[in-house]
Amino acid sequence: MAKQRKLNKGQLRRMQANQQKRLQQAEAPATPELETDASSLGAPETGTVVSRFGQQAIICTPTEPDLRCHIRRSVDSLVCGDVVVWRRLQQSTNDVVGVIEAVQPRSSLLSRPDYYDGLKPVAANVDQILIVSSVLPAFSTQIIDRYLVACEDIEVTPVIILNKADLLTDIDADAAAEIQSALAMYQAIGYQVLQVSAKQAASLISLQQVLDDHVSIVVGQSGVGKSSLVNALLPEIDAEVGAVSDNSGLGQHTTTVATRYPLPNGGVLIDSPGIREFALWHLEPERVAWCFKDFRPYLGRCKFRDCKHLDDPECALQQAVETGDLYALRMYNFHRIIESMTLKKPSRVTPRGKKS
């Protein structure tokens, strides 16, 4: 594959100006002058990205569910959930019916850092993130807390879901008690927690109610049963379901791109690819601490401004743990996140709020 030519600052400015112009054209009524600018294209229309594949995307409109479009090179970022300006081709070719020309401003954007590619956007314009964990593979509060930090950072509501809850009776009693204790902790902090099973329809009623009238994305490790849940809620789509490896105990990737599905009672569900580790390299330690929302009443009350919240004298957070006002498990997970950022943060990932 040929290496993509890097654009200079002037070219980037012209691309951004052209995209803004297309957005303004889409908001204005169609005119004869507009149509003569590109005789092979129709007037600007609005659509929503269902999924993206390279330089093409599937979009939908209120009346048309699946429309394949090319993506103009001037569109530098496009993900599932984006609202776009597009034009129809007068004559479609190879099932391609239009061209995406611009992306409307986003209300939210879920991204994840990638060691090689920097920040990778996952989905746009979501208002609810379903953090799915399960009894198998091993339940992990570390993963849950990483996703909670990501939700707090972009100010999107999280819902914690324990899938495969029917297996709680099949595992060691102490392990089951630890899972229930952790879920009770998150509820006490103020997060909504649901226990469901894709195999038990009655357990999904509460989840269906949470999804109504929201744009939700399902996230979590591979193997926790995200696609099984999507199939249980939307059996007509038949999402591919993977098994858990007998050797590693880890889930196998099934969903390869984020895909958007409308729900029968209103709302939208986005199925996202499973990942085994959700990094937070792009955040500063102070931001991570703020994103532990139960920490907020104590932040700024430590004796030293640069307190690391470890064995620092008169650390307000550590004192709160000692008095039982903060959960020791949350403090432990916080330090594991900070430790992982220190050890693995690649130089090419730009910290939040700084320019590269």
C-alpha positions in Angstrom: 0.0 0.0 0.0 1.4 3.4 -1.0 2.3 5.7 2.0 -0.2 8.5 2.4 1.3 11.9 1.7 1.4 14.2 4.8 -0.5 17.4 4.4 1.1 20.7 5.3 -0.7 23.4 7.5 -1.9 25.3 4.5 -3.5 22.3 2.9 -5.1 21.3 6.3 -6.6 24.9 6.6 -8.0 24.7 3.1 -9.6 21.3 3.8 -11.2 22.5 7.0 -12.5 25.6 5.2 -14.0 23.5 2.4 -15.6 21.2 5.0 -17.1 24.2 6.8 -18.4 25.5 3.5 -20.1 22.2 2.7 -21.8 22.3 6.2 -23.1 25.8 5.5 -24.3 24.7 2.1 -26.2 21.7 3.6 -28.0 24.1 6.0 -29.1 26.3 3.1 -31.8 25.4 0.6 -30.6 23.9 -2.7 -30.0 26.4 -5.5 -29.3 26.0 -9.3 -25.8 27.4 -8.7 -25.1 24.7 -6.1 -26.1 21.9 -8.5 -23.9 23.2 -11.3 -20.8 23.0 -9.1 -20.9 19.2 -9.4 -23.2 18.0 -12.1 -22.8 14.4 -11.2 -24.0 14.9 -7.6 -27.4 15.8 -6.1 -28.2 18.4 -3.5 -26.7 18.0 0.0 -28.5 15.7 2.4 -28.0 14.6 6.0 -27.3 11.1 7.1 -25.8 9.1 10.0 -22.9 6.7 9.8 -23.9 3.1 10.5 -20.3 1.7 10.0 -17.1 2.5 8.2 -14.9 0.3 6.0 -11.7 2.1 4.8 -12.7 4.8 2.4 -16.3 3.9 2.3 -19.1 4.0 4.8 -22.6 2.8 5.3 -25.0 5.6 6.2 -28.7 5.8 6.9 -31.4 8.4 6.7 -34.8 8.4 8.4 -36.3 6.5 5.4 -33.3 4.6 4.0 -31.4 2.2 6.2 -28.3 1.1 4.3 -26.6 3.4 1.8 -22.9 2.9 0.7 -21.0 6.0 0.1 -17.4 7.1 -0.8 -15.7 9.4 1.7 -14.0 12.5 0.4 -10.3 12.8 1.3 -11.1 16.2 3.0 -13.0 14.3 5.7 -10.2 13.5 8.0 -12.2 11.7 10.7 -15.3 9.6 10.4 -16.7 7.1 12.8 -19.9 5.2 13.6 -22.6 7.6 14.8 -21.3 10.7 13.0 -23.9 12.9 11.3 -22.7 13.7 7.9 -23.4 15.9 4.8 -23.6 13.7 1.7 -24.7 13.9 -2.0 -26.2 11.3 -4.1 -24.5 10.2 -7.3 -26.7 10.7 -10.3 -25.7 7.2 -11.4 -24.6 4.7 -8.7 -21.7 2.4 -9.4 -20.8 -0.9 -7.6 -23.5 -0.3 -5.0 -22.1 3.1 -4.1 -24.9 5.6 -4.1 -23.3 8.8 -2.8 -20.3 10.8 -1.5 -19.8 12.0 2.1 -18.5 15.5 2.0 -18.5 16.8 5.6 -19.1 15.8 9.3 -21.4 17.8 11.5 -20.1 18.8 15.0 -20.2 16.0 17.5 -21.9 16.1 20.9 -19.5 13.4 22.2 -16.7 11.2 21.0 -15.5 7.9 22.5 -11.8 7.3 21.6 -9.2 4.8 22.8 -5.5 5.2 22.7 -3.6 2.8 20.4 0.1 2.3 20.8 0.8 2.7 17.1 -1.9 5.0 15.8 -2.4 7.4 18.8 -6.0 8.2 19.7 -8.5 6.2 17.7 -12.1 7.3 17.6 -14.6 4.6 18.2 -18.1 6.2 18.0 -19.6 9.6 18.0 -22.7 11.3 19.4 -23.4 8.6 22.1 -25.1 9.6 25.4 -24.8 6.3 27.2 -22.0 3.8 27.5 -22.8 0.2 28.5 -19.7 -1.2 30.3 -20.1 -5.0 29.9 -18.3 -7.4 32.2 -19.0 -11.0 32.9 -18.3 -14.0 35.2 -16.3 -15.5 32.3 -13.7 -14.4 31.4 -12.6 -13.3 34.8 -14.6 -10.3 36.2 -12.3 -7.3 36.4 -12.9 -4.0 38.3 -9.7 -2.8 36.7 -11.3 -2.8 33.3 -14.6 -1.3 34.6 -12.7 1.5 36.3 -10.8 2.3 33.1 -14.0 2.6 31.2 -15.6 4.7 34.0 -12.7 7.1 33.7 -13.3 7.3 29.9 -17.0 8.0 30.5 -16.4 10.7 33.1 -13.7 12.3 30.8 -16.2 12.8 27.9 -19.2 13.3 30.3 -21.3 10.4 29.0 -23.5 8.4 31.3 -22.1 4.9 32.1 -24.2 1.8 32.9 -22.3 -1.2 34.4 -23.6 -4.5 33.2 -22.7 -7.9 34.5 -23.5 -10.4 31.7 -23.7 -14.2 32.2 -25.1 -13.6 35.7 -26.6 -17.0 35.5 -23.1 -18.5 35.9 -22.7 -16.9 39.4 -24.1 -20.1 40.9 -21.6 -22.2 39.0 -18.4 -20.6 40.3 -16.7 -20.6 43.7 -18.8 -19.0 46.4 -16.0 -16.7 47.5 -15.5 -15.5 43.9 -19.2 -14.9 43.4 -19.3 -12.9 46.7 -16.4 -10.8 45.5 -18.3 -9.9 42.3 -21.4 -9.0 44.2 -19.4 -6.9 46.6 -17.8 -5.0 43.7 -21.1 -4.4 42.1 -22.5 -3.1 45.4 -19.6 -0.7 45.6 -20.3 0.8 42.2 -24.0 1.2 43.1 -23.0 3.0 46.4 -20.8 5.4 44.4 -23.8 6.3 42.3 -23.5 4.2 39.1 -26.3 2.2 37.7 -25.6 -1.6 37.7 -27.6 -4.3 36.0 -27.2 -8.1 36.2 -28.3 -9.9 33.0 -27.9 -13.0 30.9 -28.3 -13.2 27.2 -29.8 -16.6 27.7 -32.5 -15.4 30.1 -35.0 -13.1 28.3 -36.6 -12.0 31.6 -33.3 -10.5 32.8 -33.1 -8.3 29.7 -36.2 -6.3 30.5 -34.4 -3.8 32.7 -31.7 -3.4 30.1 -34.2 -2.7 27.3 -35.8 0.0 29.5 -32.4 1.6 30.0 -31.8 1.6 26.2 -35.1 3.3 25.2 -34.6 6.7 23.6 -30.8 6.7 24.1 -27.9 6.4 21.8 -25.9 3.7 23.6 -22.6 1.9 22.8 -21.6 -1.5 24.2 -18.0 -1.7 25.3 -16.0 -4.3 27.2 -13.3 -7.0 26.9 -13.5 -9.7 24.2 -15.5 -12.6 25.3 -17.8 -10.9 27.8 -20.8 -11.5 25.6 -21.4 -8.1 24.0 -22.5 -9.6 20.6 -24.7 -12.2 22.5 -26.5 -9.3 24.2 -26.9 -7.5 20.9 -28.4 -10.7 19.4 -30.7 -11.1 22.3 -32.0 -7.5 22.0 -32.0 -7.6 18.2 -32.2 -11.2 17.0 -32.8 -10.2 13.4 -29.2 -8.9 13.0 -27.5 -12.2 14.0 -24.2 -10.7 15.1 -21.3 -13.2 15.1 -20.6 -14.7 18.5 -17.1 -15.9 19.6 -16.0 -18.4 22.2 -13.6 -18.0 25.1 -10.2 -19.6 24.5 -9.6 -22.7 26.7 -5.9 -22.0 26.7 -5.8 -18.3 27.6 -9.2 -17.8 29.2 -9.5 -14.7 27.0 -12.3 -13.8 24.6 -12.0 -14.1 20.8 -12.6 -10.9 18.7 -15.9 -11.2 16.7 -17.1 -7.6 16.0 -14.5 -5.9 13.9 -16.0 -2.5 13.3 -18.4 -0.4 15.4 -21.9 -0.8 13.9 -25.1 1.1 14.7 -28.5 -0.6 15.1 -31.9 1.1 15.6 -34.0 -0.3 18.5 -37.6 -1.3 18.2 -38.8 1.0 21.0 -36.7 4.0 20.0 -33.0 4.6 20.6 -29.9 3.2 19.0 -27.4 0.5 20.0 -23.8 0.5 18.8 -21.9 -2.7 19.0 -18.1 -2.1 19.3 -15.1 -4.3 18.8 -13.9 -6.0 21.9 -10.5 -5.0 23.4 -8.3 -6.7 26.0 -6.9 -3.5 27.5 -8.4 0.0 27.5 -5.5 2.4 27.9 -5.7 5.9 29.2 -2.4 7.3 28.0 -3.9 10.4 26.6 -5.0 11.7 30.1 -2.9 13.4 32.8 -2.8 11.8 36.2 -4.8 14.8 37.7 -7.5 14.2 35.1 -7.7 10.5 35.9 -8.1 11.3 39.6 -11.0 13.8 38.8 -12.6 11.0 36.7 -12.8 8.9 39.8 -16.0 10.8 40.8 -15.9 9.5 44.4 -12.5 11.2 44.8 -13.7 14.6 43.9 -14.7 15.8 47.4 -11.1 15.2 48.6 -9.2 16.5 45.7 -7.3 19.7 46.5 -7.4 19.0 50.3 -4.1 17.1 50.5 -1.2 18.9 52.4 1.0 19.0 49.2 -0.3 20.2 45.9 1.8 17.6 44.1 0.5 14.8 46.3 0.7 11.4 44.5 -1.9 9.9 46.9 0.5 7.1 48.0 2.4 7.5 51.2 2.5 11.3 51.1 2.0 13.0 54.5 -1.6 14.1 55.2 -3.0 12.8 51.9 -6.8 13.5 52.0 -7.6 10.5 49.8 -5.6 8.0 51.9 -7.1 9.4 55.0 -10.6 8.9 53.5 -9.7 5.3 52.7 -8.5 4.8 56.3 -11.8 6.1 57.7 -13.9 4.1 55.2 -15.2 7.0 53.3 -13.4 5.8 50.1 -13.2 2.3 48.9 -9.6 0.8 49.1 -10.3 -1.2 45.9 -10.9 2.1 44.0 -7.7 3.6 45.3 -5.8 0.4 44.3 -7.3 0.5 40.8 -6.4 4.2 40.5 -2.8 3.6 41.3 -2.6 0.6 38.8 -4.0 2.9 36.1 -1.4 5.6 36.9 1.4 3.0 37.0 0.4 1.6 33.6 0.4 5.1 32.1 3.9 5.7 33.4 5.3 2.4 32.1 3.6 2.2 28.7 2.7 5.7 27.6 4.1 6.1 24.0 5.6 9.4 23.0 3.3 9.7 20.0 0.1 9.9 22.0 -0.6 13.6 22.7 -1.7 14.3 26.3 -5.1 15.9 26.8 -5.1 19.6 26.2 -1.6 19.8 24.7 -0.5 20.2 21.1 1.9 17.7 19.5 
